[in-house]
Amino acid sequence: MTDSMIPYSFIPGTKAKANEVNANFIALADIIEANRLNAAGDIEDVNEILKTKADKTELVNEYIITQTGKNLNDYKTKGTYVFSSIYKPTNVPKGNEGVLIVTGKNPDFVKQIWMCTEMNPEIFTRNFTNSSWSEWRSVCGMFYKANPGYLRFPDGVIIQWGDQTGPYVTYPIAFSEVACPACHKKGFDPSYERSDSGIYSQSLTGFNYASGGVFLGLSWVAVGY
């Protein structure tokens, strides 16, 4: 034998001493036992890891929520949570039903993704850091389909519109820095002396329109951020 863990080696064709053979067998038995104990310890370690992983939140699971009024602020455990309109939760960014995806590690950082499952499939996200939730933000923009209405893009650009009979316009949502309105007066009079009209004052929340001629209303659009 040439293994350094075995104390004696023998030359083929020669007669080995009994005590040397016994010593080799004892050493070999010790090696086998040590390997058995090591393997058993490894198996115990693996089982403990698997138990810990499954018992905690390392695996992402899907849950069907069957209780109404659940607070989305309380969902900080990894997983996918499905809400129907029957069991609508609170602190929802939009819609009566949707899917909530939670990722991250509490309390360091948690991200929530809310996907509306109704006619308007908007997606919203927010983060939990420093013990508080940030505001919900739309990934694909926020659309308010009405008259007047608006479309707000994720980068902050806003387009607003309206069609009305009065000369005073109030935007559905206020611009924060810049507002650039454009409008078209309804009404016509062939007398050019009475044709002067236009915007005479404006702000981030709306504008006022004046006309010296026939005025039947306004169609307007405003772009800004």
N, C-alpha and C positions, 0 to 999 in steps of 0.2 A: 504494500500500500504506500502511496506517496502523499496522501492528504496530511497537511501539517497538523491538523486537529487530532489525528490518530498518532499515538506515541511511538509505535514501532512499525518499521517497514521490513519486508522479507524479500530475499533473493530467490527467484523461482528455482526449484530443484533442491533447495536446502531444507533442513529440518528446523522448524520454529520451536522456541521454548514455550512451554505451557503457560508460564506466568505472563509472557509477552502477548500471547494470543488472548488470554483472559483480560489483560489490560486494554487491548484494542476493542474487544467486545464491550467492555464497560464504558470506554470513551464514546463508542458509537451509540450506545444506549442513551448516554447523557445528551448527545447532539440531537437525537430523535425527540427526547422529552422536552428539551429547550425549544425546539421548533414547534412542538405541539402547543406549548404554553404561549408562545408568541402568537401563533395563529389564533388561539382562543381569545387572546387579548385584542387582536385586530378585529375579530368578529364582534366582540362586545362594543368596541369603539364605533364601528359602523352602525350597529343596531341603535346605539344611543344617538348618533347623528340623525339617523332616519326618524327616530321617535321625536327628536326635538324639532326637526324641520316640519314634520306633519302636524305636530301639536301646536306650532306657532303659526306664522303667516308667510312662510317662504313660498308657498304654492299659491298661485292665483286661482280663485274659485269663482263660480258664477252663482248668484243668489237671486231667487225670485222673491221680491218683497210682497208680503201679504198683510201688511198693516198700514193704515192710513196715518198721515201726519208725521211721518218720520222726518227728522231734521237732518238735512244733508251736511250740516256743520259737524255732525257726530261721526261721519264716515271717514275714518283715517286708516282703515285696514285694507291692505291690498285685495283687490277683487273686482268683479263686475256685478253690478246691482241693477236689476230690471224692475222698473216701476210702471204699472199700468195706470190709466186715468182713474180707476176705482181706488187705488191706494196712492194718490198723489202726495209727495213729500213737501216739506216746507223749505224755504230758501232756494227755490228753483229759479234759475235765471229766466226761463221762458218755457211755456208749454204745460200741458197737464199730464204728460207721460213721457218717458224717455229711459235711456240707459246711462248709468253712472259708472265710470271707470276710475278706480283709485289706484295710484301707484306711489312709490316713494317709501320713506321710512319715518314713522312717527317717533319722536317729536322733531327730528332734524328738518325734514322736508317732505311734504305730501302734496301731490298734484291730483286734482279732480278734473275729469273731462265729462261734460254732460252733453249727450247727443239726443236732440229732440227726435221723436219717432212719429210726429204727426205730419200734417201737410207741408209744413215749412221745416225742412231738415237742417236747422242751424246747429252749430257745435260751439260750446262755450268751455272755457278753461279758467281755473283759478288755482292759487298756491296757498299752502299753509306753512308760514314761516314766522318765527318770533312769536309764537303762541296766538296768531291771529290769521284769519282768512283775508286774502286780497279780494278785490272786486271781480265779479264774473266778466270775462271779455269774450266777445264773439270772434271765432276764428275766421268765419266767412263773411263778416259784416253783419250789421243789424238793419233789418228792413221793416219799415212801418208803412204798410200799404193802406193809404187813406187819402183823403183830400182835406187839408194838406197832409203830405207825407214826407218821408225822408229815407235815405239810404246812407248808413255810416259804415265806412270801410275800416278794416283793422288798423291801418296806418293813421287814422284820425281824420281823413278827408270825408266831408259830408256834402251830399247833394239833397236839397229840399225843393219842394214844388207845391203849387196850389192853384186853384181856380176859384174866384170869388167875385162877388158883386160890390163889395166895399173897397175903399181906397187905403185902408189901414191893414197892413200885413204883420202878423205875429208868427214867427217861425215855430214849428212844432218843438224843436229843441234849439237852444241857444248855441251859436258858434262861440268858440273860446278865444280866437285870435283874429281871424279874417272872415268877412262876409262879402260876397260879390253877387248882388242880385241883378237879374235881368227880367223885364216884364213886357207884356203886350196889352195895350188898352183895348177894350171892347167898345165899339161905338164909332160913328163916322158922321162928319158934317162937312159939306163942300166948302164952307166959308173958312178960308185960311186964317182969317183974323182970330178965330176961336179954336184953332187947332193946337195951340201950345199945351203940352202936358209932359210930365216926367216925375221922377223921384226927387222930393225936396228935402228929405231927411232920412237917415238910416243909422242903424246900430247893429250890434251882434245879435239882437233879439228880434229885429224886424225892420220895416221901413214904411214911410208914408208917401202916398202918391197923390198928385194934384193934376187936375185937367181943366183947361179953359174951354174945351169943346164938349161934345156929347160923351158921357161916361156911362157905360153899362156894366163895367166890371174889369177884372184883371186876370190874366193868366201869367204866372210868374215862376221863375226858377232861381235858386240861389246856390252858389257853390262856395265852400270855404272850409275852415278847420278850426 
